[in-house]
Amino acid sequence: MESFNFGRFNLPIGGSFQQQYRAFSVSMMAGQERHDVEKGGKIIMPPSALDQLTRLNIVYPMLFRLTNETMNRTTHCGVLEFIAEEGRLYLPNWMMNNLFLEEGAMLRLESTSLPIATYSKFQPQQVEFLEITDPKAVLENALRSFACLTQGDTILIQYNKRDYELSVLEVKPGTAVSIIECDMNVEFAAPVGYKEPERQPKPESPEAMDEDVTDGYDTGFVPFSGSGARLDGRKGKGPLSGKDPSRSTTDGHQKLRGIPNYNYKRSKLTFPKAVDRSKVANAKNPENEDAAEAPSFEPFTGAGKSLRQKRKPKPR
């Protein structure tokens, strides 16, 4: 490939930008702290790199491939500013971890072009990520500080003053994609350490519920079981007993009140006007089915009385 020497740079015609730099985390940068760099996926390069890039026929936006040749690790990024010292690059801390870089390690940088992203899948590294109400909206806002995504990286986003790590499980149409002005479908995998909630046991059947009501015992509040006092000072007859002998059992407990509906069906309410207690007793004790039934109620069969008295006949 032909090349021309412009000053101190040896620039290939129609070639790509390639250079070796020493990599440092943003916290090592002199001056004010740059939290905006930690939040995104862009790096800070020296001004000489901008001078060289302007002389090349490169594709915009500027995207770069970063390679740690010692550990055979690769990722991709964009550029935020050209204000670093000569021979240095400043990277976000999460990018340093992905490349297995130590402070001042040599890093190879070269310009590249990537396809536009159409799909991506992330896996949160903390279960607390599920507490976010709208995670897709939060991720969309955070990815505005990124220029590209690389499959296998673990990126860092911030929300409500808290850091969340997301592993990039898959991207399409390639293993590295550009996310600048793209329409990308996003999916989430279950967070690391997430466990499915245990299923609750099924509720009991209506037959079992009726059985519990009819055969249960009232071990709680017993009405009218206290002792009374007279205002005239006389002694009472002793403590009152609220137990009904007709409802007591051999062990001294009392059965629950109420007459269960043996024809109960779930999601159906019935409102009977009158209850035939003899039928309920026969339902409990099938042996009494042959017993004589109680007389049924007949309306307007009683004897009437008049408030007007009959006049006595006058004696003749």
C-alpha positions as CSV (number, residue, x, y, z in Angstrom):
1,M,0.0,0.0,0.0
2,E,1.4,3.4,-0.9
3,S,1.9,6.0,1.8
4,F,3.0,9.6,2.2
5,N,4.8,11.2,5.1
6,F,2.9,14.2,6.5
7,G,5.2,15.6,9.2
8,R,5.6,13.1,11.9
9,F,2.8,10.8,10.8
10,N,3.1,8.0,8.2
11,L,-0.5,8.1,6.7
12,P,-1.7,5.3,4.3
13,I,-3.9,6.4,1.5
14,G,-7.4,4.9,2.0
15,G,-6.2,2.9,5.0
16,S,-7.5,2.6,8.6
17,F,-6.3,4.3,11.7
18,Q,-4.0,2.1,13.8
19,Q,-2.0,3.0,16.8
20,Q,-0.6,1.7,20.1
21,Y,-1.4,3.6,23.3
22,R,-1.1,3.1,27.1
23,A,-4.5,2.6,28.7
24,F,-5.6,4.2,31.9
25,S,-8.9,4.4,33.7
26,V,-10.7,7.7,33.9
27,S,-10.0,8.0,37.6
28,M,-6.3,8.5,36.7
29,M,-7.1,11.5,34.5
30,A,-5.7,14.8,35.8
31,G,-8.2,17.5,36.7
32,Q,-11.9,17.2,37.5
33,E,-13.6,13.8,37.9
34,R,-15.3,12.6,34.7
35,H,-18.3,10.7,35.8
36,D,-19.9,11.1,32.3
37,V,-17.1,8.8,30.9
38,E,-17.8,6.1,33.5
39,K,-21.5,6.1,32.5
40,G,-21.0,5.3,28.8
41,G,-19.0,3.4,26.3
42,K,-16.7,6.1,24.9
43,I,-13.1,6.9,25.5
44,I,-10.8,10.0,25.6
45,M,-8.0,10.2,23.0
46,P,-5.0,12.5,22.5
47,P,-5.3,15.5,20.1
48,S,-2.7,14.0,17.7
49,A,-5.2,11.2,17.0
50,L,-7.8,13.8,15.8
51,D,-5.2,15.4,13.6
52,Q,-4.4,12.1,12.0
53,L,-8.0,11.0,11.7
54,T,-9.0,14.2,9.8
55,R,-6.4,13.4,7.1
56,L,-7.9,9.9,6.6
57,N,-10.9,8.9,4.6
58,I,-12.7,7.4,7.6
59,V,-16.4,6.5,8.0
60,Y,-18.4,8.5,10.5
61,P,-19.3,8.1,13.3
62,M,-15.9,7.3,14.5
63,L,-15.8,3.7,15.9
64,F,-12.8,1.9,17.2
65,R,-11.7,-1.6,18.0
66,L,-9.7,-2.0,21.2
67,T,-7.4,-5.1,21.5
68,N,-5.4,-6.4,24.4
69,E,-3.0,-8.6,22.5
70,T,-1.5,-10.0,25.7
71,M,-4.8,-11.5,26.9
72,N,-6.5,-11.8,23.4
73,R,-9.4,-9.6,24.5
74,T,-11.3,-7.3,22.1
75,T,-14.1,-4.7,22.5
76,H,-15.4,-1.7,20.6
77,C,-16.1,1.9,21.5
78,G,-16.6,5.4,20.4
79,V,-14.7,8.6,21.2
80,L,-15.9,11.3,23.5
81,E,-13.1,13.9,23.4
82,F,-9.5,14.5,22.2
83,I,-8.0,16.0,25.4
84,A,-5.8,13.2,26.7
85,E,-2.0,13.4,27.1
86,E,0.0,12.2,24.1
87,G,0.4,8.4,24.0
88,R,-2.5,7.8,26.5
89,L,-6.1,6.6,26.3
90,Y,-8.6,7.0,29.1
91,L,-11.2,4.3,29.3
92,P,-14.2,3.6,31.6
93,N,-13.4,1.3,34.4
94,W,-15.9,-1.4,33.2
95,M,-14.1,-1.4,29.8
96,M,-10.7,-1.9,31.5
97,N,-12.2,-4.9,33.4
98,N,-13.5,-6.4,30.1
99,L,-10.1,-6.1,28.5
100,F,-8.2,-7.4,31.6
101,L,-6.1,-4.3,31.5
102,E,-3.9,-2.9,34.3
103,E,-3.1,0.8,34.6
104,G,-0.5,1.8,31.9
105,A,-0.8,-1.5,29.9
106,M,-0.3,-1.3,26.1
107,L,-3.5,-1.3,24.0
108,R,-3.9,-1.5,20.3
109,L,-6.5,0.9,18.8
110,E,-7.8,0.8,15.2
111,S,-10.7,2.4,13.4
112,T,-13.5,0.2,12.2
113,S,-17.1,0.3,10.8
114,L,-19.9,-1.8,12.3
115,P,-23.4,-2.7,11.1
116,I,-26.5,-1.0,12.6
117,A,-28.0,-3.0,15.5
118,T,-31.4,-4.6,15.1
119,Y,-31.5,-6.9,18.2
120,S,-29.8,-7.2,21.6
121,K,-30.3,-9.4,24.7
122,F,-29.0,-8.4,28.2
123,Q,-28.7,-10.3,31.4
124,P,-28.6,-8.2,34.6
125,Q,-26.0,-9.2,37.1
126,Q,-28.0,-8.1,40.2
127,V,-31.5,-9.3,41.2
128,E,-32.3,-5.7,42.3
129,F,-32.6,-4.8,38.6
130,L,-36.1,-6.3,38.7
131,E,-37.1,-3.5,41.1
132,I,-36.9,-1.0,38.3
133,T,-40.5,-0.1,37.1
134,D,-39.6,0.3,33.4
135,P,-36.2,-1.3,32.7
136,K,-36.4,-0.9,28.9
137,A,-36.9,2.9,29.2
138,V,-34.0,3.1,31.7
139,L,-31.7,1.1,29.4
140,E,-32.7,3.1,26.4
141,N,-31.8,6.3,28.2
142,A,-28.4,4.8,29.4
143,L,-27.4,3.6,26.0
144,R,-27.4,7.1,24.6
145,S,-23.9,7.4,26.1
146,F,-22.8,4.4,24.1
147,A,-21.7,4.2,20.5
148,C,-21.6,0.4,20.0
149,L,-22.1,-2.9,21.7
150,T,-19.9,-6.0,21.7
151,Q,-21.2,-9.5,22.4
152,G,-19.7,-10.9,25.6
153,D,-19.0,-7.5,27.3
154,T,-20.4,-6.5,30.6
155,I,-21.5,-2.9,30.5
156,L,-22.3,-0.6,33.4
157,I,-25.3,1.8,33.6
158,Q,-26.5,4.0,36.4
159,Y,-30.0,4.7,37.7
160,N,-31.1,6.5,40.8
161,K,-27.5,6.9,42.0
162,R,-26.9,3.1,41.8
163,D,-24.8,1.1,39.4
164,Y,-26.2,-1.9,37.5
165,E,-24.1,-4.4,35.4
166,L,-25.6,-5.9,32.3
167,S,-24.0,-8.7,30.3
168,V,-24.4,-8.5,26.6
169,L,-25.5,-12.0,25.7
170,E,-26.4,-11.5,22.0
171,V,-26.4,-8.8,19.4
172,K,-27.5,-8.9,15.7
173,P,-26.6,-8.7,12.9
174,G,-23.0,-9.3,14.1
175,T,-21.0,-9.9,17.2
176,A,-20.4,-6.1,17.4
177,V,-22.9,-3.5,16.3
178,S,-23.4,0.3,16.2
179,I,-26.3,1.6,18.2
180,I,-26.3,5.2,16.9
181,E,-29.6,6.2,15.4
182,C,-30.9,2.6,15.2
183,D,-34.2,0.8,15.9
184,M,-33.2,-2.1,18.1
185,N,-35.3,-4.7,19.8
186,V,-34.3,-5.4,23.4
187,E,-34.8,-8.5,25.5
188,F,-33.8,-9.4,29.1
189,A,-32.7,-12.7,30.5
190,A,-33.3,-13.7,34.1
191,P,-30.9,-11.9,36.4
192,V,-28.0,-13.9,37.9
193,G,-29.1,-15.5,41.2
194,Y,-32.8,-15.1,40.5
195,K,-35.1,-17.9,41.8
196,E,-38.7,-18.5,40.6
197,P,-41.2,-17.9,43.5
198,E,-42.6,-21.1,44.9
199,R,-46.1,-21.9,43.9
200,Q,-48.8,-21.8,46.6
201,P,-50.8,-24.9,47.3
202,K,-54.2,-25.1,45.7
203,P,-57.2,-24.1,47.8
204,E,-59.3,-26.9,49.3
205,S,-62.4,-28.1,47.5
206,P,-65.8,-26.9,48.6
207,E,-66.6,-30.4,50.0
208,A,-63.5,-30.2,52.2
209,M,-64.5,-26.6,53.3
210,D,-68.0,-27.7,54.2
211,E,-66.6,-30.6,56.2
212,D,-64.4,-28.3,58.1
213,V,-67.3,-26.0,59.0
214,T,-69.6,-28.8,60.1
215,D,-67.1,-30.8,62.1
216,G,-65.0,-27.9,63.5
217,Y,-65.0,-26.8,67.1
218,D,-65.3,-23.3,68.5
219,T,-62.2,-22.8,70.7
220,G,-62.4,-19.0,70.7
221,F,-64.8,-16.5,72.1
222,V,-67.8,-17.9,73.9
223,P,-70.7,-15.4,74.4
224,F,-72.4,-14.7,77.8
225,S,-69.8,-16.7,79.7
226,G,-68.9,-14.0,82.3
227,S,-70.4,-13.4,85.7
228,G,-73.0,-10.8,86.5
229,A,-73.5,-8.3,89.4
230,R,-76.7,-6.9,90.8
231,L,-77.2,-3.2,91.6
232,D,-79.1,-4.0,94.8
233,G,-76.1,-5.8,96.3
234,R,-77.6,-9.2,96.3
235,K,-75.5,-12.2,95.2
236,G,-76.1,-13.5,91.8
237,K,-76.7,-17.1,90.8
238,G,-73.1,-17.6,89.8
239,P,-71.1,-17.4,86.5
240,L,-73.2,-17.6,83.4
241,S,-72.6,-20.3,80.9
242,G,-72.8,-19.5,77.2
243,K,-72.7,-23.0,76.1
244,D,-75.6,-24.5,74.3
245,P,-76.2,-28.1,75.4
246,S,-77.7,-28.9,71.9
247,R,-74.4,-27.8,70.3
248,S,-72.0,-29.4,72.8
249,T,-70.0,-32.5,72.1
250,T,-68.7,-35.3,74.2
251,D,-65.3,-33.7,74.6
252,G,-66.7,-30.4,76.0
253,H,-66.2,-28.3,72.8
254,Q,-69.0,-26.5,70.9
255,K,-69.6,-26.9,67.3
256,L,-69.6,-23.8,65.0
257,R,-72.9,-22.1,64.4
258,G,-74.6,-21.9,61.1
259,I,-76.2,-24.3,58.6
260,P,-73.9,-25.1,55.7
261,N,-75.1,-25.2,52.2
262,Y,-74.4,-28.8,50.9
263,N,-75.3,-27.8,47.4
264,Y,-72.7,-25.1,47.3
265,K,-71.0,-24.5,44.0
266,R,-67.9,-22.2,43.5
267,S,-68.6,-18.8,42.0
268,K,-72.4,-19.2,42.7
269,L,-74.3,-17.5,45.5
270,T,-77.7,-18.7,46.7
271,F,-80.1,-16.8,49.0
272,P,-82.7,-19.2,50.4
273,K,-85.8,-17.6,51.9
274,A,-86.5,-20.4,54.4
275,V,-84.5,-23.4,55.7
276,D,-86.0,-26.7,56.5
277,R,-83.9,-27.8,59.5
278,S,-85.3,-31.4,59.3
279,K,-83.8,-31.8,55.8
280,V,-80.4,-30.5,57.1
281,A,-80.6,-33.1,59.9
282,N,-81.4,-35.8,57.4
283,A,-78.5,-34.7,55.3
284,K,-76.1,-35.1,58.2
285,N,-77.6,-38.4,59.4
286,P,-78.9,-40.5,56.5
287,E,-80.4,-42.9,59.0
288,N,-83.1,-40.3,59.8
289,E,-84.4,-40.1,56.3
290,D,-87.3,-42.5,57.1
291,A,-88.3,-40.4,60.1
292,A,-91.5,-38.4,59.9
293,E,-91.0,-35.0,58.4
294,A,-92.0,-31.9,60.4
295,P,-95.2,-30.2,59.2
296,S,-94.5,-27.6,56.6
297,F,-95.4,-24.0,57.1
298,E,-98.8,-22.9,55.8
299,P,-99.5,-19.1,55.7
300,F,-102.7,-17.5,56.9
301,T,-104.0,-20.6,58.7
302,G,-104.2,-19.1,62.3
303,A,-107.2,-17.8,64.1
304,G,-108.1,-14.2,63.9
305,K,-109.4,-11.8,66.5
306,S,-111.3,-8.6,66.2
307,L,-110.8,-5.5,68.3
308,R,-114.5,-4.6,68.1
309,Q,-116.6,-6.5,70.6
310,K,-119.9,-7.9,69.8
311,R,-122.9,-6.1,71.1
312,K,-125.0,-7.8,73.7
313,P,-128.7,-8.1,72.7
314,K,-130.9,-5.8,74.7
315,P,-133.3,-7.6,77.1
316,R,-136.9,-7.4,76.0
